[in-house]
Amino acid sequence: MIERFLANELSVKRWRRFKAHRSAIVSIVVLLIFGVLSLTAEIWANNKPIYLSYHGKSYFPVFQTIHPSDLGRSDIMVMDFRTLELGPEDSAIWPPVRWDPFERNATLDTLPGAPSSDNIFGTDEGGRDVASRLLYGFRYSMAYAIAVWFFCSLIGVFLGALMGYFAGWVDIVGQRVIEVWESVPALMLLIILASMISPNIWILTGFTVFFGWVGISMYMRAEFLRLRKREFVEAARALGATQARIIFRHILPNSLTPWITMTPFMVAGAVTGLSSLDYLGFGLPAPTPSWGELLGQAQKHFQVAWWLAVFPSLALFTTLTSLNLIGSAVRDAYDPRK
């Protein structure tokens, strides 16, 4: 009971130190807003009405598939709701951005198209709406970053715990494997892989995790080496606790501080990594919405399409700055000197 109370008291102190960083709280709010908008992007950026009242019937095109024959059109196979003529009793509620991220604005004479009332952030070289692609691109960036963080943490924590707890030959063999692993040119291998096949988000995630678990494993190894001979571990061993219980019940909860403090920076690094790969043309396959791909287009059209550089850069800068501010606050909250 006393240990639980002390643990709760320590958690409360850490939370108070974290809350003292107002910039971190604002960053969390910003990322939550970005996340909610991106997860519900179909409501905010789509070429279909959210709600349609037509000839006395109600439709929700964003959430259901509507065949043109349902609206009295037998001459087409796919409904373009912009061409649907509404009567005086008909109505439609459109998303703020009336463009799908894969849809081309065929009315433009020159590409990329400058910001206008139709495309508030302009279009890319394919005539696709930049605002829509930014909104959907956050979904792909964060999905990749969170997946990389989760699986790298899973592998790194497990292998680092084994090396640190058992030490001896297990640690020696593990360290030699890590030395070899760190010497492999992962980026060069990824470029070769991307030139051979068209990598999707899962292939990129798997490849990144394959080489990205090393850093967290070193921190966890150091923590387990430090704690394996502490009094509470020896007491648990004397009471007959199994090695699995000692590792996962006693040592692991007391060694997660490096992992917790590294988490925001790992996510930020993964977002940067995917954007860099997309910028170089070795990331997500076209026409997947991507911030890095927009920045790559900005380089080709820099003198005539400033919006391709400004808006993706602002989105990337805001996301990375928010993650780093959160990481700094977490690191300060878990600082043992405080």
Disulfide bonds with the S-S distance in Angstrom:
none
